[in-house]
Amino acid sequence: MTARPPLRRRTRVEPKGAGLTLRSARTFFLATFGLSWGVGVLYMVFQAEADAIFGPMGYTNPVFILMVYTPGIVGVVMVWHHYGLSGLRSFFRRFTQWRLALPWWFVLLAAMPAVFYAGAAVQGDLTDPFPFSPWYAVLPALLPMLFIGPIEELGWRGVALPLLQRRFPPMCAGLLLGLLVAIWHTPSFLLSGTKQSAWDFWPFFFGIVAISVILTPMFNAARGSLLVAFLFHAQMNNPVWPDAQPWDMWLFVAAAIVIAVVNRKALLDRSTAAIAVLTPGDEPTTPGEAVPGRAAGRNLV
């Protein structure tokens, strides 16, 4: 009679090269919050020394830029780590995905500016003069609109939202991501020199959540387009639109409710979700996991 070999405890090991999974979302958020908030804490502790080197806090301050870039940096590093340089190329090819139903282009290009002007009308600032004189002085101000805030989307919509949508329907994923992004912005209210330091907290907080709800079905309709996410974020930061805080944020909340009702079926249907981190069809998967890129990507409006 021969003795049986000892039983070995089975462990679940993800196959090499499997890429980003749902668990990776936790790593993304921990790294993003840890790095960004860590830099913010260091700045507050050594503010006098930092201001002497880099100047006051604002869009051109390297400390501020690093904090804002953190979601994008973490997202890109994670894509490179899991997929290599070829994966990065596939990831950035999501900027070439521009097809979107006309109603969504109307929301992006016309309805969003209308919200800011409507907020200014409620606030009584609609007749204020154009803030740039001469008019072409606006051109340098457009650079932060394009190259600071939208970089966040490499992380938020580039990595986090597709991963969250592998587990949650689009509505829940959009709300969860919006809540986390709103919390992530909280330290900016404590730093003098940022726009948020002069704004009311709660309208901004709920506005960020609402904006995530609006962008989620638009993002899915464009099959996970990074271009659409960048343009949406740029519209939010466009210096041409009037500063209508807090009314613009409350109006975005109202708009999110309308868009959620109109698109309620798609927002509760996981088959409409864009779940690919790479260009759809390029991404490896773990056994039993949905194949990224097979989402319907329907035009939801």
C-alpha positions, -999 to 999 in steps of 0.1 A, spaced: 0 0 0 15 33 -11 9 66 8 -10 93 -10 9 124 -18 -1 154 4 -29 175 -9 -18 208 -22 -39 239 -16 -50 253 -49 -43 290 -55 -57 311 -82 -29 325 -104 -36 348 -132 -19 337 -164 11 357 -174 2 384 -199 -34 383 -189 -35 421 -187 -55 444 -165 -84 428 -146 -112 440 -123 -88 437 -94 -65 462 -111 -91 489 -105 -83 488 -68 -46 492 -75 -53 521 -98 -73 540 -72 -49 533 -43 -19 545 -64 -38 576 -77 -50 587 -43 -17 579 -26 5 597 -50 -17 627 -56 -27 633 -20 8 625 -9 22 653 -31 -5 676 -18 3 669 19 40 675 12 32 708 -5 11 720 25 39 710 49 66 728 28 44 754 11 67 784 17 97 765 3 77 751 -27 63 785 -35 98 801 -34 109 775 -60 79 770 -82 58 801 -76 23 803 -61 -2 775 -65 -20 775 -99 -23 759 -133 14 766 -141 27 753 -108 46 720 -114 32 706 -81 -3 713 -92 4 698 -126 18 667 -111 -12 662 -88 -36 667 -118 -16 643 -140 -15 615 -114 -45 596 -127 -32 597 -162 4 588 -151 -9 558 -130 -31 546 -159 -4 548 -185 22 531 -162 -3 503 -155 -10 498 -192 27 497 -200 34 473 -171 7 448 -182 8 451 -220 42 465 -229 49 491 -256 26 474 -281 -2 476 -256 5 513 -251 2 519 -288 -31 501 -288 -42 521 -257 -35 554 -274 -52 542 -306 -84 548 -287 -79 585 -296 -88 575 -332 -123 563 -322 -144 593 -331 -177 578 -343 -205 590 -322 -242 596 -328 -251 632 -338 -272 638 -306 -242 631 -285 -221 655 -306 -248 681 -299 -245 674 -262 -207 677 -263 -204 708 -285 -235 728 -279 -254 716 -248 -224 718 -225 -216 754 -233 -253 762 -229 -252 749 -194 -225 774 -184 -243 803 -201 -276 793 -184 -258 792 -151 -243 827 -157 -278 839 -166 -292 826 -133 -262 842 -115 -267 875 -133 -233 874 -150 -245 867 -186 -238 903 -198 -203 905 -183 -177 914 -209 -155 888 -226 -127 880 -200 -98 883 -225 -87 915 -241 -76 915 -268 -96 885 -279 -65 865 -290 -52 865 -254 -75 835 -249 -52 814 -271 -25 808 -244 -53 801 -219 -66 773 -241 -34 753 -234 -43 743 -199 -77 734 -211 -62 709 -235 -30 697 -218 -37 697 -180 -72 686 -169 -79 662 -198 -48 642 -190 -68 628 -160 -89 609 -185 -60 586 -194 -67 571 -160 -104 578 -152 -120 568 -185 -88 552 -200 -85 525 -173 -109 528 -144 -142 530 -161 -137 501 -185 -125 479 -155 -155 490 -133 -179 482 -161 -167 446 -162 -184 442 -128 -211 468 -126 -237 481 -151 -228 515 -166 -250 535 -142 -234 520 -111 -199 522 -126 -204 558 -136 -218 568 -102 -190 550 -84 -163 566 -105 -179 600 -102 -180 597 -64 -143 587 -63 -133 615 -87 -152 640 -65 -135 628 -34 -101 629 -52 -107 666 -60 -114 675 -23 -78 687 -14 -80 713 -41 -105 732 -19 -78 734 8 -51 749 -15 -52 786 -20 -46 796 -56 -68 769 -72 -102 777 -87 -119 753 -63 -107 773 -33 -131 801 -42 -160 778 -50 -187 761 -29 -179 725 -21 -211 707 -23 -223 720 -57 -189 711 -72 -190 676 -55 -224 667 -68 -216 683 -101 -185 660 -106 -207 629 -99 -233 642 -124 -207 648 -150 -195 612 -147 -231 601 -152 -234 622 -184 -201 611 -198 -206 573 -192 -232 567 -218 -215 590 -242 -182 571 -236 -199 538 -242 -217 550 -273 -182 559 -287 -169 524 -278 -146 537 -252 -132 566 -271 -104 585 -253 -109 614 -278 -145 619 -266 -134 617 -230 -107 643 -236 -130 667 -255 -156 664 -227 -131 673 -200 -117 701 -222 -152 716 -225 -155 715 -187 -123 736 -184 -129 759 -214 -119 794 -203 -142 809 -229 -173 798 -209 -184 820 -180 -176 810 -145 -211 803 -133 -204 785 -100 -224 771 -83 -253 772 -107 -236 755 -136 -229 725 -114 -265 723 -102 -276 725 -138 -253 696 -147 -270 676 -119 -303 683 -136 -289 674 -170 -275 641 -156 -310 632 -143 -325 638 -177 -298 619 -196 -300 590 -171 -338 587 -176 -336 589 -214 -308 563 -214 -320 542 -185 -322 509 -204 -287 512 -218 -273 524 -185 -286 493 -167 -275 469 -195 -240 457 -191 -239 446 -228 -237 483 -238 -206 489 -217 -171 497 -232 -149 474 -212 -117 473 -232 -86 491 -219 -68 486 -252 -84 492 -286 -113 468 -287 -102 433 -298 -65 437 -288 -68 428 -251 -60 393 -236 -83 381 -208 -83 358 -179 -104 326 -180 -141 332 -174 -138 370 -179 -158 388 -205 -139 396 -237 -131 433 -238 -143 449 -270 -174 428 -275 -196 454 -258 -223 466 -281 -211 502 -280 -246 513 -290 -256 548 -298 -276 554 -267 -294 586 -276 
